[in-house]
Amino acid sequence: MINLSLDRINAKSPYPVRALNKGYEFTTNKGINYRIRFLEEDKIGGCDTY
């Protein structure tokens, strides 16, 4: 996993984001939990974009 800076994410995020199980999670004001993680699979267009 490519680690992202939680400090940078939380500086712009409307909700506190935390690291969880090789991904990230946040909870909305209405109690909805969102989880996301980024997996390196195939390169797009031959560059370092995934």
Contacts in CASP RR format, 6 or more apart in sequence:
PFRMAT RR
TARGET T0000
AUTHOR 0000-0000-0000
METHOD contacts of the structure
MODEL  1
MINLSLDRINAKSPYPVRALNKGYEFTTNKGINYRIRFLEEDKIGGCDTY
1 22 0 8 1.000
1 23 0 8 1.000
1 37 0 8 1.000
1 38 0 8 1.000
1 39 0 8 1.000
1 40 0 8 1.000
2 38 0 8 1.000
2 40 0 8 1.000
4 24 0 8 1.000
6 17 0 8 1.000
6 18 0 8 1.000
6 19 0 8 1.000
6 24 0 8 1.000
9 17 0 8 1.000
9 24 0 8 1.000
10 16 0 8 1.000
10 17 0 8 1.000
13 26 0 8 1.000
15 26 0 8 1.000
15 27 0 8 1.000
15 28 0 8 1.000
15 29 0 8 1.000
16 26 0 8 1.000
16 27 0 8 1.000
17 24 0 8 1.000
17 25 0 8 1.000
17 26 0 8 1.000
18 24 0 8 1.000
18 25 0 8 1.000
18 26 0 8 1.000
19 25 0 8 1.000
20 35 0 8 1.000
21 35 0 8 1.000
21 37 0 8 1.000
22 37 0 8 1.000
23 35 0 8 1.000
23 36 0 8 1.000
23 37 0 8 1.000
23 38 0 8 1.000
24 35 0 8 1.000
24 36 0 8 1.000
24 37 0 8 1.000
25 33 0 8 1.000
25 34 0 8 1.000
25 35 0 8 1.000
25 36 0 8 1.000
26 33 0 8 1.000
26 34 0 8 1.000
27 33 0 8 1.000
27 34 0 8 1.000
28 34 0 8 1.000
38 50 0 8 1.000
39 50 0 8 1.000
40 50 0 8 1.000
41 50 0 8 1.000
42 50 0 8 1.000
43 49 0 8 1.000
43 50 0 8 1.000
44 50 0 8 1.000
END
